Amino acid sequence: MIFKDKRVLVTGGAIRIGRAICQTLAKSGAEICIHYNRSYKEAVELQDELIEAGASAHVAEANLMTETACNELMERAIALMGGVDILINNASVFNKQTLDEADMDSWLGELWPNFFAPVQLMRAFADQDIPGKVVNLLDRRVTSLDPSCVPYLISKRSLTDITKLAAMHYAPRIAVNGVAPGAVLPPPGESDDYIKEYAGPVPLKVQVSPDDIATAVKFVLENDTLTGQIIYVDGGQHLG
Ligand SMILES: NC(=O)c1ccc[n+]([C@@H]2O[C@H](COP(=O)([O-])OP(=O)(O)OC[C@H]3O[C@@H](n4cnc5c(N)ncnc54)[C@H](OP(=O)(O)O)[C@@H]3O)[C@@H](O)[C@H]2O)c1
């Protein structure tokens, strides 16, 4: 039980990759606060599942589009668990938009949940003044200049940079790392064909699963020597 007594906040933890991260860390003994925005039903179902399996689990709602909402989420998680030792910034919005298509509303619609919220949550997390670890969910696209999803790409590239800056800034008290998935799941509303059509070549010719991402998050958290690292879990796709 490597994460016994560790209190973890997973943003966007109710479904998809966030759900797999919650399940994996709970299995290793962590107490989990499942953050959700719209997926209340799935969050409560996951909470029941984790409790049934012997873990401690909580749910907390927040629409991560304002500084106040981010601060209140951290306060709520601290109140529920008595503190937060590990922050997983997983919640995110993905839209395909070129530079021409993206207006300021769509820029902010991606920058807030994908970049500003993780930054503000890291700041609120650090204010606890206890040792901790942060994992930011990035994207293998951060090594490219993919013109098809510009606000998303910039939000994730910025989150990659702040991951390294925060690793330096918060050391030695807090380790900050990134996990960058390849094409794991199609965006909500798209079929599995989306991945085959748009994912592009994968050198290892493997399909990355939510469990592969969750295992990588766990690996990063287990190793006390890692900070400022970006782990690409993408079959080598970021190399292309
Ligand atoms: N899926 C992939 O193949 C892939 C590829 C590369 C990188 N990634 C990254 O890996 C992470 C997980 O991916 P995913 O596909 O599982 O994510 P996702 O389903 O697109 O989003 C995760 C959660 O983010 C939450 N969220 C969105 N807007 C929010 C807001 N305004 N306030 C609060 N929460 C909000 C949603 O919570 P509710 O459902 O509760 O509303 C959603 O369930 C993301 O950071 C993503 O960028 C994923």
The ligand as a Gaussian input file, in Angstrom:
#p B3LYP/6-31G(d) Opt

LIG

0 1
 N       -8.250000      11.413000     -24.303000
 C       -7.075000      11.418000     -24.891000
 O       -6.826000      10.632000     -25.815000
 C       -6.019000      12.392000     -24.448000
 C       -4.921000      12.620000     -25.288000
 C       -3.935000      13.512000     -24.880000
 C       -4.042000      14.171000     -23.654000
 N       -5.121000      13.924000     -22.868000
 C       -5.208000      14.643000     -21.579000
 O       -5.444000      13.718000     -20.536000
 C       -6.382000      14.271000     -19.591000
 C       -7.606000      13.377000     -19.484000
 O       -8.154000      13.209000     -20.786000
 P       -9.696000      12.836000     -20.990000
 O       -9.896000      12.666000     -22.447000
 O      -10.075000      11.740000     -20.047000
 O      -10.363000      14.220000     -20.517000
 P      -11.849000      14.724000     -20.814000
 O      -12.769000      13.596000     -20.694000
 O      -11.875000      15.504000     -22.088000
 O      -12.032000      15.768000     -19.623000
 C      -11.833000      15.362000     -18.281000
 C      -12.762000      16.106000     -17.396000
 O      -12.490000      17.495000     -17.386000
 C      -13.578000      18.079000     -16.729000
 N      -13.771000      19.479000     -17.123000
 C      -13.886000      20.012000     -18.353000
 N      -14.182000      21.325000     -18.267000
 C      -14.233000      21.624000     -16.942000
 C      -14.513000      22.805000     -16.206000
 N      -14.813000      23.974000     -16.791000
 N      -14.474000      22.731000     -14.858000
 C      -14.188000      21.576000     -14.244000
 N      -13.943000      20.426000     -14.875000
 C      -13.961000      20.449000     -16.214000
 C      -14.817000      17.268000     -17.103000
 O      -15.494000      16.930000     -15.896000
 P      -17.071000      16.560000     -15.890000
 O      -17.216000      15.388000     -16.795000
 O      -17.361000      16.251000     -14.478000
 O      -17.797000      17.788000     -16.388000
 C      -14.221000      16.049000     -17.794000
 O      -14.758000      14.846000     -17.374000
 C       -6.714000      15.674000     -20.090000
 O       -5.903000      16.621000     -19.436000
 C       -6.375000      15.618000     -21.576000
 O       -6.016000      16.865000     -22.123000
 C       -6.104000      13.062000     -23.232000

